[in-house]
Amino acid sequence: MNTLRNGAPHQRRQAQRPAALVALVIALLLTACAEEPLPQRRINRSDCLRTIDMGHLPEALRRCDAVVAAFPKDPGPLNDRFLLLTLADKDGAACQDIRRAAALARGLPAQKLDSQLRHDLALRLADCPATSPGGLTNSQATGAPKPGTPDGAVVPGKGAAGR
């Protein structure tokens, strides 16, 4: 019976072991080298206007929606989205954003808000109709009369350009 153990069937099993071991090593290497997903880039306040291509405006708006959602108390992304919505001919939504941005800005200390952003908000708000669908006037949103007018009065429908 010793001859059977040392015979051909035993040699065949020994020859199969290295082949099985090589196959196992290859399988482990293939699974170990599986591609990991790339880490997502963190959303930045300036992502709204990072790249604007008029042919891909809906994509830019979706990206900006994510920025606005990530920074809900920051008037800057709302100001940026105003531009994109205006380019998309969605003036009502744009004005809604700028009113919200102006209200947020009003709640910030003066030194915390960039003076250029404050100026942009005032100018853009002046281009929106005097009242929003919810009845909030532009001066109520900012707490001040419209820029460029002595008493805040504006010719209806003209905005800042029609003065």
Secondary structure, 3 states (H helix, E strand, C coil): CHHHHCCHHHHHHHHHHHHHHHHHHHHHHHHHCCCCCCCCCCCCHHHHHCCCCHHHHHHHHHHHHHHHHHCCCCHHHHHHHHHHHHHCCCHHHHHHHHHHHHHHHHCCCHHHCCHHHHHHHHHHHHCCCCECCCCCEHHHHHCCCCCCCCCCCCCCCCCHHHC
